[in-house]
């Protein structure tokens, strides 16, 4: 039997984008990693009888990590697993983790669409130049998706460069205009 005092308790705050269509009903979970490399299990974020992750909301969740040696988180993996037949898109602004033991707040800026089945791994206070990014494969996949969406084409008659493809649902351009 585990000892209640050996658990590390955290409050996880998740901010969903505030534009129409940025929320989701899909299953959202996180994995935390501390500075020594210890990883939590996959913690599902769900408040009973609550409609979590709606547009513009800041939701909070309580999670407990069994390993008493787990330190403060420095990395976060954010997962979205498809729920049902409808493929919701979800835009996450940030995830903030409060350690109840140390009372320290750890900020993980996301500022992007979270695709089902494609976890996003970010470092605390993540703001790195592309050449310094530790998650090279993740960055390359994101760039390739953007290249696939925004295919340029030269219109000879006008001399203008246009984008060939129609923008898909959940594409960043839909939310660039003012509210």
C-alpha positions as a printed Julia matrix, in Angstrom:
179×3 Matrix{Float64}:
   0.0    0.0     0.0
   1.33   3.44   -0.91
   2.01   6.14    1.62
  -0.16   9.26    1.2
   2.77  11.48    2.22
   5.05  10.12   -0.53
   2.8   11.49   -3.28
   3.58  14.74   -5.08
   0.42  16.75   -5.65
   0.04  19.3    -8.41
  -2.68  21.6    -9.68
  -2.67  21.81  -13.48
  -4.27  24.85  -15.14
  -5.08  24.65  -18.85
  -6.11  27.69  -20.91
  -8.06  27.0   -24.11
  -8.03  29.58  -26.92
 -10.84  32.11  -26.73
 -12.15  32.05  -30.3
 -15.15  30.08  -31.5
 -14.19  26.5   -32.37
 -11.03  26.32  -30.28
 -12.52  24.05  -27.58
 -12.76  20.27  -27.58
 -14.6   17.34  -26.02
 -11.64  15.04  -26.65
  -9.6   13.42  -23.9
  -6.69  15.59  -22.76
  -3.81  14.31  -20.64
  -0.34  15.36  -19.55
   2.95  13.69  -18.7
   5.33  15.63  -16.46
   9.1   15.17  -16.33
  11.39  16.54  -13.66
  14.98  17.76  -13.94
  16.42  14.32  -13.12
  14.45  12.65  -15.93
  11.73  11.04  -13.78
   8.43  10.93  -15.68
   4.92  10.81  -14.3
   2.43   8.45  -15.8
  -0.08   9.8   -18.31
  -2.49  11.88  -16.19
  -5.92  12.39  -17.72
  -7.31  15.87  -17.1
 -11.01  15.55  -16.38
 -13.33  17.16  -13.86
 -16.37  15.01  -13.13
 -19.63  16.49  -14.47
 -17.84  19.44  -16.05
 -17.51  20.44  -19.69
 -13.75  20.96  -19.73
 -11.67  22.63  -22.48
 -14.36  24.96  -23.83
 -13.33  28.06  -25.78
 -11.89  30.78  -23.56
 -11.89  28.72  -20.37
  -9.15  28.28  -17.8
  -9.7   24.82  -16.32
  -7.94  23.43  -13.25
  -7.24  19.8   -12.37
  -5.69  18.01   -9.42
  -3.13  15.3   -10.15
  -0.98  13.19   -7.85
   2.31  11.53   -8.75
   3.05   8.41   -6.75
   6.84   8.74   -6.8
   7.83  10.83   -3.76
  11.21  11.54   -5.39
   9.57  13.39   -8.27
  10.87  16.97   -8.33
   9.41  20.07   -9.9
   8.43  19.6   -13.55
  10.68  21.04  -16.27
   9.08  19.29  -19.27
   5.46  18.67  -20.15
   3.93  16.41  -22.79
   0.42  17.4   -23.81
  -1.76  14.67  -25.35
  -5.12  14.86  -27.12
  -6.85  11.56  -27.79
  -9.82  11.52  -30.11
 -13.16  10.92  -28.4
 -16.05   9.59  -30.48
 -16.49   9.99  -34.23
 -16.22  13.78  -34.47
 -12.64  15.02  -34.77
 -12.58  18.16  -32.61
  -9.78  20.6   -33.11
  -8.28  22.11  -29.95
  -6.15  25.2   -29.48
  -4.24  25.4   -26.2
  -2.8   28.71  -25.02
  -0.78  27.42  -22.06
  -0.49  24.89  -19.26
   0.5   26.09  -15.8
   1.53  23.61  -13.08
   1.47  24.51   -9.39
   3.47  22.3    -7.05
   1.56  22.08   -3.78
   4.7   21.09   -1.88
   6.98  23.93   -3.02
   4.21  26.36   -4.0
   6.14  27.05   -7.23
   4.35  27.79  -10.51
   5.75  26.24  -13.69
   4.62  27.78  -16.99
   4.45  25.81  -20.25
   3.41  28.01  -23.19
   1.73  26.02  -25.98
   0.08  28.59  -28.32
  -0.83  26.07  -31.01
  -3.33  23.51  -32.23
  -2.97  20.15  -30.52
  -3.57  17.33  -32.98
  -5.06  14.0   -31.89
  -2.39  11.36  -31.5
   0.49  13.88  -31.81
   1.75  14.8   -28.34
   3.46  18.15  -27.92
   6.52  18.24  -25.68
   7.53  21.63  -24.29
  10.14  22.83  -21.86
   9.23  25.11  -18.95
   9.07  28.74  -20.13
   9.63  27.36  -23.64
  10.99  30.09  -25.87
  13.89  28.84  -27.97
  15.31  29.63  -31.36
  14.63  26.91  -33.94
  18.28  25.9   -34.07
  18.32  25.44  -30.28
  15.1   23.39  -30.05
  15.63  20.03  -28.35
  12.51  18.58  -30.01
  13.85  18.56  -33.57
  11.48  15.91  -34.91
   8.41  17.64  -33.46
   9.48  20.97  -35.0
  10.19  19.35  -38.4
   6.74  17.7   -38.43
   5.05  21.02  -37.58
   6.95  22.81  -40.34
   6.08  20.13  -42.89
   2.36  20.42  -42.0
   2.58  24.18  -42.58
   4.36  23.64  -45.91
   1.61  21.21  -46.96
  -1.11  23.73  -46.06
   0.46  26.85  -47.53
   1.6   25.71  -50.99
   2.63  28.79  -52.99
   1.75  29.21  -56.66
   2.85  31.94  -59.03
   0.04  33.57  -61.06
   1.66  34.62  -64.32
  -1.15  36.98  -65.32
  -0.9   39.1   -62.17
   2.66  38.36  -61.09
   1.38  37.57  -57.6
   2.2   34.61  -55.42
  -0.95  32.9   -54.16
  -1.66  29.99  -51.83
  -3.05  27.01  -53.74
  -4.84  25.07  -51.01
  -8.03  25.91  -49.19
  -7.35  26.33  -45.5
  -8.48  23.31  -43.46
 -10.55  23.57  -40.27
  -8.29  24.32  -37.34
  -5.84  26.18  -39.5
  -4.25  29.19  -37.82
  -5.43  31.68  -40.44
  -9.1   31.33  -39.41
  -8.35  32.94  -36.08
  -6.11  35.8   -37.16
  -8.92  38.26  -37.76
 -10.3   40.35  -34.91
 -13.06  38.99  -32.72
